[in-house]
Amino acid sequence: MTQEEDIKNAVKVLKEGGVILYPTDTVWGIGCDATNPEAVAKVYKIKHRDDSKALICLVDSDARLQRYVRNVPAVAWDLLDAAVKPTTVILDNAVNLAPNLIAEDGSIALRITKEPFSKELCYRFQKALVSTSANISGEPAAQNYCDISQELLDSVDYVCWTRRQEHKPHTPSSIIKLKPNGEVKIIRA
């Protein structure tokens, strides 16, 4: 299967409200349409995760990020430009996303992916994509496809083919919370 066919299949499932497993710019992820509350609820159920714990979303560009946050602080752009590894920013005033994805304080965790597969997937899907690590809550994140449990493989609607053969270390993103007043808090380095 070509990468293009893989992306087309994944996008079709996402548009139908399904859940996918896919390689990201960090570890393998569980993904769904970040604007679809039913799909987001499925992800929480698959992960056995309390829905009060926020999930990260991936986007393909600065412009797409701006669709989901009212008034992105200037410091966010500086941080993202300076980042040397994948960096997730938690921003206040989330909009246009599934309500069960937005934290109680109105914030959302977003990351602009530069990795070719996930970037193209986000671009083709034309929406934010949930990107939570491919694991049951409390278990180690799946760095590679071979690390994903059979339970997870059986619980999603589509498993991407791209990068399944890869065997190399991957680490989760840095996470930085930014407040409108310019306050910066490092959640995960």
TAURRA-V931950 format. One record per residue. RES is the residue in one letter. SS is DSSP state (2 for helix, 1 for strand, 0 for the rest). OMEGA is omega in whole degrees, -180 to 180 (none if undefined). Layout:
BEGIN
RES,SS,OMEGA  RES,SS,OMEGA
END
This chain:
BEGIN
M,0,178  T,0,178  Q,2,180  E,2,178  E,2,179  D,2,180  I,2,179  K,2,179  N,2,-179  A,2,-180  V,2,179  K,2,179  V,2,179  L,2,-179  K,2,179  E,0,179  G,0,-179  G,0,-179  V,0,-178  I,1,167  L,1,-175  Y,1,177  P,1,-180  T,0,176  D,0,178  T,0,179  V,0,174  W,1,-176  G,1,168  I,1,-176  G,1,173  C,0,176  D,1,-177  A,0,178  T,0,-175  N,0,-176  P,2,180  E,2,179  A,2,179  V,2,179  A,2,177  K,2,-180  V,2,178  Y,2,-179  K,2,-180  I,2,-178  K,2,-173  H,0,-175  R,0,177  D,0,-177  D,0,173  S,0,178  K,0,-174  A,0,175  L,0,177  I,1,174  C,1,175  L,1,171  V,1,-175  D,0,-174  S,0,174  D,2,-177  A,2,-180  R,2,178  L,2,-177  Q,2,176  R,0,-171  Y,0,178  V,1,176  R,0,177  N,0,176  V,0,-180  P,0,-178  A,2,-179  V,2,179  A,2,-180  W,2,178  D,2,180  L,2,-179  L,2,178  D,2,-176  A,2,-175  A,0,178  V,0,175  K,0,179  P,0,-176  T,1,177  T,1,177  V,1,175  I,1,-175  L,1,178  D,0,175  N,0,177  A,1,178  V,0,172  N,0,178  L,0,176  A,0,-178  P,2,-179  N,2,176  L,2,-177  I,0,-180  A,0,-179  E,0,-180  D,0,178  G,0,-178  S,0,177  I,1,178  A,1,-177  L,1,175  R,1,175  I,1,-178  T,0,176  K,0,180  E,0,-171  P,2,-176  F,2,-177  S,2,178  K,2,180  E,2,178  L,2,178  C,2,-180  Y,2,-179  R,2,-180  F,2,176  Q,0,178  K,0,173  A,0,-177  L,1,175  V,1,179  S,0,177  T,1,-175  S,1,-177  A,0,178  N,0,171  I,0,-179  S,0,179  G,0,178  E,0,179  P,0,177  A,0,178  A,0,179  Q,0,-180  N,0,-179  Y,2,-177  C,2,-180  D,2,-175  I,0,-179  S,0,178  Q,2,179  E,2,179  L,2,-180  L,2,-178  D,2,-172  S,2,-180  V,0,-177  D,0,179  Y,1,176  V,1,-179  C,0,180  W,0,-176  T,0,176  R,0,177  R,0,-176  Q,0,-175  E,0,177  H,0,177  K,0,-177  P,0,175  H,0,179  T,0,177  P,0,-179  S,0,166  S,1,177  I,1,-178  I,1,178  K,1,-179  L,1,178  K,0,179  P,0,-179  N,0,178  G,0,179  E,0,-178  V,1,178  K,1,179  I,1,180  I,1,177  R,1,-177  A,0,none
END
